[in-house]
Amino acid sequence: MDRTHRTRADELVAAAAEALAGEVTPGWARITLTVSATVLAWDFAVEVRDRFGGFGDVGPIPAAVSEGYQELRDLGYEPGRGTWFSAKLVLEQGSAPQPSFDYDDDPRWLPELHPTTFVRDLETYPRDDKHIPEWLRRILEEGMELERAHESDPGTDGRL
């Protein structure tokens, strides 16, 4: 990521952190945002802990978080490597936000996404073969097989 994109990414993370902190129960000690993403599906999960380890409440996911992370996924694209499938943002009282982005591990969607979702993602964020992890390779093969079956018989989704 070049310096301009890195600066913009830092701005988006800071805005997301501020917005998220404004939506949780006062007295929080730690907030953990977990994001799973493809071009067609997004999942945002938030865990709030107080200083005693108890759980806090969170309001709706602010636009600065949802829209910011969509832009972060675009900014995170690296030609040949693709972009991240999951991200985490950890906020601890008195500390700087701690973002992380995972380009390679299976985000383990529940329920599982349709395999063609990942085919669309690869079209939008191409990866060189060496940057396609085994879990993704299996899903892409299934998705492409389903697309071929659909093209030969448009009345089905290719599944029995």
Buried (B, 14 or more C-beta within 10 A) or exposed (E): EEEEBEEBBEEBBBBBBBBBBEBBBEEBBBBBBBBBBBBEBBBBEBBBBBEEEEEBEBEEBBEBBBBBBBEBBEBBBEEEBBBBBBBBBBBBEEEEBEBEBBBBEBBEBEEEBBBBBBBBBBEBBBBEEEBBBEBBEBBBEBBBEBBEBBEEEEEEEBEE
